Amino acid sequence: MSKLSRSLVAAAAAGSAALLGAAVLQPANAAPVPQADAAPKAKAKTEAAAAGQDVIANLWSWNWKSVAAECSDVLGPTGYSAVWVAPPAESLAHPDGNWWDVYQPYSYELNSRFGNKDDFAAMTKACGEAGVKVYTDAVINHTSATAGTGYAGTKVTDKYQPAMYQKSDYNVDVCNRTISNWNDKWEVQNCELLGLPDLKTGSEGVRSKIAGYLNSQIELGVSGFRFDASKHIPAGDLEAIVGQLNTTADGSAPYVFHEVFPGATPNPDEYYGSGRVLDFGYADQLKSAFQGDIASLKDFGNGLLPGDKSVSFVTNHDTEREGRHLSYKDGDTAVLANVFQLGWKHAAPAVYAGFTYDNKDASPPADGNGFVTDTDCGNGAWDCLDRDPRVTGMVGWRAAVGDADVTDFQSPQGNVIGFGRGTKGFVAVNNSGAAVTAEFGTQVPDGTYCDVLSKDCAGKVTVSGGKAKLDLPAKSAVAFHPGAS
């Protein structure tokens, strides 16, 4: 969800009036709505990713040209299964370029601060050719909160009249106030989130427009969607909308996952009928462990959403700014949390790569008109975690171990762990501030293997008699499998 919605949900759920008051609302603008076409609806099941080949790169706020290049140069060759990108619709063009303006749609025209429709189509084509599916952030619960001009020039003078909707398309007739009681499911799903107009998703006309917008992306090669602010939409409405979506290029149903921000109501399991759910508890537990003693990860998983019903993550663009989860500001600690996530067998994992910031509302790097400039991973403005050798090495390691179960969890000392995936692979993590040499038991057959987290396989690991003696520098990890020697 947008900074507005997430900050609001977090604040309200925690009873924090300060956060509610601090959020900023912005203008609204819109454009024509693509109508749902007659293409086959997505009756087929979502195509399951091959075991271990399920890693999603979340290239948040990257422009389309940069996403295309990353798919071709990094994500495809490394083995990522998909890339999750920012909302592609035209949105409010906030004067300060605040990152959250893209979560306030003005129109469903694919002409945004990340590029125009041709740029978007070129991106999906390049990613598809690299074997990487494209999932977009879908903002379908609301439109912009105030009037203004959008990135494609659409002008809006009334927040209830963007380019694609009229006032009758919103729940303003049943609730024209901001959500105040977060324990009331009806209010959470019908009233306005920080003044953002709440769409009447029970209306067939609204559902058709939403489905038309999403189908216009499927037609251009999109394979799935992360639904923003799903907790503010009744689960049955989402099932009806997803039921109108066309099959994707490979003949499967779109891959759908929902943002259901934690709170009293509704519950995440209500949304399993239309897709997976992002597991905030997963990231909560990882932060607790990696800022404490990772030996506690022996019991990791209690209370998490089912792996086949969820998508895991270490951080996202909202929670890193709120301090809820680890971020690039935590340095190697956050990288090691991603190493663990990629090594553990549970849900499909998302690796977040965004831009650096001092002000939590700050714009991504952009030109004078607010259009996001090309990602430069070497200038300090971007944190390109997706291409960190420790992460790319684990993407390949995850594919190599496939569906093998976690085995042989051990902690030779505090903040140092190792675990295997049966005979298929082994990973060790030193989250302490000092170098450690430790011996680990492993089911990986005896032999000498490449440490896939080292550059050009410079590191070697020898397994003898079911044991591997590993030298682990401070804040480091080692991973090996029989396929890399």
C-alpha positions in Angstrom: 0.0 0.0 0.0 1.1 3.6 -0.3 3.0 5.4 2.4 -0.3 7.0 3.3 -2.2 3.7 3.6 0.6 1.8 5.3 1.5 4.5 7.6 -2.1 5.0 8.5 -2.8 1.4 9.0 0.3 1.0 11.2 -0.5 4.1 13.1 -4.1 3.3 13.6 -3.6 -0.3 14.5 -1.1 0.9 17.1 -3.4 3.7 18.3 -0.9 6.4 17.2 -2.6 9.6 16.4 0.7 11.2 15.7 1.3 9.1 12.6 -2.2 9.7 11.3 -1.7 13.4 11.6 1.7 13.4 10.0 0.8 11.7 6.8 0.4 13.9 3.7 -2.3 13.8 1.2 -1.8 14.7 -2.5 -3.6 15.6 -5.7 -5.5 13.3 -8.1 -5.6 13.1 -11.9 -6.7 10.4 -14.3 -7.1 9.1 -17.8 -9.1 6.6 -19.9 -9.8 3.2 -18.6 -9.0 0.1 -20.8 -12.0 -2.1 -21.0 -11.8 -5.8 -20.2 -11.4 -7.7 -23.5 -12.7 -11.0 -24.7 -9.5 -12.9 -24.2 -9.7 -16.2 -22.2 -10.2 -15.6 -18.5 -7.7 -17.0 -16.1 -9.4 -20.3 -15.2 -6.2 -22.2 -15.3 -4.3 -22.6 -12.1 -1.3 -20.3 -11.5 1.7 -22.1 -12.9 3.8 -23.3 -10.0 7.4 -22.3 -10.0 9.9 -25.1 -10.2 11.2 -26.0 -6.7 13.6 -23.4 -5.5 13.1 -21.2 -8.6 10.7 -18.8 -7.0 12.8 -15.7 -6.1 11.2 -12.4 -6.7 13.3 -9.2 -7.2 11.5 -6.2 -5.9 13.0 -3.4 -7.9 11.1 -0.7 -6.1 10.9 2.7 -7.9 13.2 1.7 -10.7 12.2 3.2 -14.1 11.2 0.8 -16.9 14.4 1.2 -18.8 16.5 0.2 -15.8 14.2 -2.7 -15.0 14.6 -4.0 -18.5 18.4 -3.8 -18.3 18.5 -5.5 -14.9 16.3 -8.3 -16.2 18.7 -8.9 -19.2 22.0 -8.4 -17.3 21.4 -9.6 -13.8 18.0 -11.2 -13.0 17.7 -13.6 -15.9 21.4 -14.8 -15.8 21.3 -15.2 -12.0 18.0 -17.2 -12.0 15.4 -14.9 -10.5 11.9 -16.1 -11.4 10.2 -12.7 -11.4 10.6 -8.9 -11.0 8.1 -6.9 -8.9 7.9 -3.3 -10.1 6.2 -0.1 -9.0 2.6 1.0 -9.9 2.5 1.7 -13.7 -0.6 3.9 -13.8 -0.5 7.7 -14.2 -0.6 9.2 -10.7 -0.5 12.5 -8.9 2.6 14.5 -9.7 3.5 15.8 -6.3 5.5 19.1 -6.4 8.2 17.5 -4.2 8.1 14.2 -6.0 7.4 12.3 -2.8 7.7 8.5 -3.5 4.2 7.8 -2.4 2.6 9.9 -5.1 2.6 6.8 -7.4 0.1 5.2 -4.9 -2.5 7.9 -5.8 -3.8 7.0 -9.3 -5.1 9.7 -11.5 -5.8 7.5 -14.5 -5.3 3.9 -15.6 -3.1 5.2 -18.5 0.3 3.4 -18.5 2.1 6.7 -18.5 3.9 7.3 -15.2 7.0 8.8 -13.7 8.8 5.5 -14.5 8.2 5.8 -18.3 5.4 5.7 -20.9 3.5 2.8 -22.3 6.1 2.0 -24.9 8.8 2.0 -22.3 6.6 -0.3 -20.2 6.0 -2.7 -23.1 9.8 -2.7 -23.9 10.5 -3.6 -20.3 8.0 -6.6 -20.1 9.4 -7.8 -23.5 13.0 -7.6 -22.3 12.2 -9.3 -19.0 10.2 -12.1 -20.8 13.1 -12.7 -23.1 15.4 -13.1 -20.1 13.0 -15.6 -18.5 11.9 -13.2 -15.8 8.2 -12.7 -15.2 6.9 -9.2 -14.4 4.6 -8.5 -11.5 3.3 -5.0 -11.0 2.1 -3.2 -8.0 -1.7 -2.8 -8.5 -3.4 0.1 -6.7 -7.0 -0.7 -7.0 -8.7 0.1 -3.7 -8.5 3.9 -4.1 -7.5 6.9 -6.2 -5.9 10.1 -5.3 -7.0 12.2 -2.3 -6.7 15.7 -3.7 -6.9 17.5 -7.0 -4.0 18.4 -9.2 -2.1 17.3 -12.4 -0.8 13.9 -13.2 2.5 12.8 -14.7 0.8 12.4 -18.1 -0.9 15.8 -17.8 -4.3 14.6 -16.6 -6.0 17.3 -14.6 -8.4 16.5 -11.7 -10.4 19.2 -9.8 -12.5 16.8 -7.6 -11.1 13.8 -5.9 -14.2 11.8 -6.7 -13.9 12.5 -10.4 -10.5 11.2 -11.7 -10.4 10.2 -15.4 -11.8 6.7 -14.9 -14.5 7.1 -12.2 -17.4 9.2 -11.0 -18.6 9.9 -7.5 -21.1 7.1 -7.6 -18.2 4.7 -8.1 -17.0 5.3 -4.5 -18.4 4.3 -1.1 -18.9 8.0 -0.2 -22.7 7.3 0.0 -22.2 4.8 2.8 -19.1 6.3 4.5 -17.6 9.7 3.8 -15.2 9.7 6.7 -11.7 8.5 7.4 -11.3 5.1 9.1 -11.2 5.6 12.9 -12.2 2.2 14.3 -9.6 -0.4 13.2 -11.5 -3.1 15.0 -14.6 -2.6 12.8 -14.1 -4.7 9.6 -17.0 -2.9 7.8 -15.4 0.5 8.5 -11.9 -0.7 7.5 -13.3 -1.9 4.1 -15.8 0.9 3.3 -14.5 4.2 4.8 -11.6 6.4 3.5 -8.0 5.6 4.2 -6.5 8.9 5.2 -8.9 10.7 2.9 -8.2 8.5 -0.1 -11.5 7.8 -2.0 -12.6 4.2 -1.3 -13.8 2.5 -4.5 -17.1 0.6 -4.5 -15.5 -2.7 -5.4 -18.8 -4.5 -5.0 -20.0 -2.7 -8.1 -19.8 -4.6 -11.4 -18.9 -1.4 -13.2 -16.0 -0.7 -10.9 -14.8 -4.3 -11.0 -14.9 -4.2 -14.8 -12.7 -1.1 -14.9 -10.2 -2.6 -12.5 -10.1 -5.8 -14.4 -9.7 -3.9 -17.7 -6.7 -2.0 -16.3 -5.0 -5.2 -15.1 -5.9 -7.0 -18.4 -4.3 -4.2 -20.4 -1.0 -5.0 -18.6 -1.4 -8.8 -19.1 -1.8 -8.0 -22.8 1.6 -6.3 -22.7 3.2 -9.3 -21.0 2.6 -8.9 -17.3 2.3 -12.2 -15.4 1.1 -11.1 -12.0 0.2 -8.4 -9.5 0.8 -7.4 -5.9 -2.5 -5.9 -4.8 -2.0 -2.8 -2.7 -4.1 -2.3 0.5 -6.1 -5.5 0.0 -7.3 -5.4 3.6 -9.5 -2.5 2.6 -11.3 -4.5 0.0 -13.7 -7.3 0.9 -12.2 -10.7 0.0 -15.2 -11.7 -2.1 -14.8 -8.5 -4.2 -11.2 -9.4 -4.9 -12.1 -12.9 -5.9 -14.6 -11.5 -8.4 -12.0 -9.1 -9.8 -9.4 -11.8 -10.1 -12.0 -14.0 -11.8 -12.2 -11.5 -14.6 -8.5 -11.6 -15.4 -7.2 -13.1 -18.6 -4.6 -15.8 -18.7 -1.0 -14.7 -19.1 1.4 -15.4 -22.0 2.2 -18.9 -20.8 -1.4 -19.8 -20.4 -1.5 -19.7 -16.6 -3.5 -17.5 -14.3 -1.8 -14.3 -13.1 0.3 -14.7 -9.9 -1.5 -12.6 -7.3 -0.3 -11.7 -3.9 -1.9 -9.3 -1.4 -0.8 -6.7 1.0 -2.8 -7.3 4.2 -1.2 -5.1 6.7 -1.3 -6.5 10.2 -4.2 -5.4 12.4 -7.2 -6.6 14.2 -9.3 -7.3 11.1 -9.5 -8.7 8.5 -7.4 -11.8 8.8 -4.9 -12.8 6.0 -6.5 -16.2 5.5 -9.6 -14.5 4.2 -7.7 -13.6 1.0 -6.3 -17.0 0.1 -9.2 -17.5 -2.3 -7.7 -15.0 -4.8 -4.0 -15.2 -4.1 -1.1 -15.4 -1.7 -0.5 -12.9 1.1 2.7 -11.0 2.0 3.9 -12.3 5.4 4.8 -9.3 7.7 5.4 -11.8 10.5 8.2 -13.4 8.6 10.1 -10.1 8.4 9.2 -9.3 12.0 10.8 -12.5 13.2 13.9 -12.1 11.1 14.5 -8.6 12.4 14.2 -9.9 16.0 16.6 -12.7 15.4 19.2 -10.8 13.5 19.2 -7.9 15.9 19.5 -10.5 18.7 20.9 -14.0 18.5 20.3 -16.0 15.3 20.6 -19.2 17.2 16.9 -18.6 18.0 16.1 -19.3 14.3 16.2 -23.0 15.2 12.5 -22.5 16.0 11.8 -20.1 13.1 8.4 -20.4 11.5 6.1 -20.5 14.5 3.1 -18.3 13.7 4.0 -17.7 10.1 1.5 -17.9 7.3 1.5 -21.2 5.3 4.4 -21.2 2.9 2.2 -22.1 -0.1 -0.2 -19.3 0.7 2.4 -16.5 1.2 5.3 -14.4 -0.1 8.1 -13.7 2.4 10.3 -10.6 2.6 13.0 -9.0 4.8 11.8 -5.4 4.2 9.7 -3.3 1.9 9.4 0.4 1.1 7.0 1.1 3.9 8.5 -0.9 6.7 12.1 0.2 6.1 11.0 3.8 6.5 8.9 3.1 9.6 11.8 1.1 11.2 9.6 -2.0 11.5 12.0 -4.1 9.5 15.7 -4.3 8.6 16.9 -2.1 5.8 20.0 -1.2 3.8 20.9 1.1 6.8 21.5 -2.1 8.8 24.3 -3.0 6.4 25.6 -6.6 6.4 23.0 -7.6 9.0 20.2 -7.1 6.5 22.2 -8.9 3.8 22.6 -11.9 6.0 18.9 -11.9 6.8 18.3 -12.2 3.0 20.9 -15.0 2.9 18.9 -16.9 5.5 15.6 -16.1 3.7 16.9 -17.6 0.5 18.3 -20.6 2.2 15.3 -21.5 4.3 12.5 -23.6 2.9 9.2 -21.8 3.3 7.4 -19.2 1.1 8.4 -17.6 -2.2 11.0 -15.0 -1.2 11.2 -11.4 -2.3 14.5 -9.5 -2.4 14.1 -5.7 -2.0 16.3 -3.2 -3.9 15.3 0.4 -3.6 16.8 3.8 -3.3 18.7 5.4 -0.4 17.1 8.2 1.6 17.5 10.6 4.5 13.9 11.9 4.5 11.3 9.1 4.6 9.1 10.9 2.1 12.0 11.6 -0.3 11.7 11.2 -4.0 13.6 8.5 -5.9 16.4 10.1 -8.0 14.5 12.1 -10.6 14.8 14.9 -13.1 13.3 18.3 -12.7 9.8 17.1 -13.8 9.8 14.2 -11.3 10.5 11.5 -13.8 12.7 8.8 -12.2 16.2 8.7 -13.8 18.1 5.5 -14.6 19.3 3.4 -11.8 23.0 3.8 -11.1 24.1 1.2 -8.6 27.5 2.8 -8.1 26.6 6.3 -7.1 25.2 5.7 -3.6 21.7 6.8 -4.5 20.4 3.2 -5.0 20.8 0.1 -2.9 21.0 -2.7 -5.5 20.8 -5.7 -3.2 19.5 -7.9 -5.9 23.0 -8.0 -7.5 25.0 -8.4 -4.3 27.2 -11.6 -4.8 25.9 -13.0 -1.5 22.4 -12.7 -2.7 22.9 -13.8 -6.3 24.9 -16.8 -5.0 22.0 -17.8 -2.8 19.5 -17.5 -5.6 21.5 -20.1 -7.5 22.0 -22.2 -4.3 18.2 -22.1 -3.7 17.6 -23.5 -7.2 20.2 -26.2 -6.7 18.7 -27.5 -3.5 15.2 -27.5 -4.9 12.5 -28.9 -2.6 14.9 -30.6 -0.1 13.8 -30.1 3.5 15.8 -28.1 6.1 18.1 -30.4 8.1 21.0 -30.4 10.5 20.3 -27.0 12.1 23.2 -26.2 14.5 24.6 -23.3 16.4 28.2 -23.8 17.5 28.2 -20.5 19.4 26.0 -17.5 19.8 25.0 -15.6 16.6 26.5 -18.4 14.4 24.3 -21.0 12.7 24.5 -23.6 10.0 21.8 -25.7 8.3 21.5 -28.0 5.4 18.9 -29.0 2.8 19.6 -32.7 3.1 22.3 -33.9 0.8 21.7 -31.0 -1.7 23.4 -28.1 0.1 24.6 -26.4 3.3 24.8 -22.7 4.4 26.5 -21.2 7.5 26.0 -17.6 8.8 28.1 -15.6 11.2 26.0 -12.7 12.4 28.5 -11.8 15.2 31.1 -9.0 15.1 34.1 -11.3 15.2 35.6 -13.9 13.0 34.7 -17.5 13.8 36.1 -20.9 12.9 33.7 -23.7 13.5 33.0 -27.3 12.4 29.6 -28.2 11.1 28.0 -31.5 10.4 26.5 -31.9 6.9 24.8 -34.5 4.8 26.5 -33.1 1.6 28.8 -35.9 0.3 32.5 -35.7 1.0 34.3 -33.5 -1.5 35.7 -30.0 -2.2 33.1 -27.4 -3.2 32.9 -23.8 -4.3 31.6 -21.3 -1.8 28.9 -19.9 -4.1 28.8 -16.6 -2.1 32.5 -15.8 -2.9 33.5 -13.9 -6.0 34.4 -16.2 -8.9 34.2 -19.2 -6.6 37.4 -18.0 -4.8 36.3 -19.7 -1.6 36.6 -23.5 -1.2 34.9 -25.8 1.3 36.1 -29.3 2.0 33.6 -31.9 3.4 35.3 -34.9 5.0 33.6 -37.6 7.1 30.4 -35.6 7.1 32.1 -32.5 8.6 33.1 -29.1 7.2 35.4 -26.8 9.1 34.5 -23.2 8.0 36.3 -19.9 8.5 33.7 -17.3 8.8 34.7 -13.6 9.0 32.5 -11.2 11.0 29.1 -10.7 9.5 29.6 -13.2 6.7 28.1 -16.4 5.3 29.3 -19.5 3.3 27.1 -21.7 1.1 27.9 -24.7 -1.0 26.3 -27.5 -2.9 27.5 -30.5 -4.9 26.7 -28.9 -8.2 29.4 -26.2 -7.7 32.9 -27.4 -7.2 
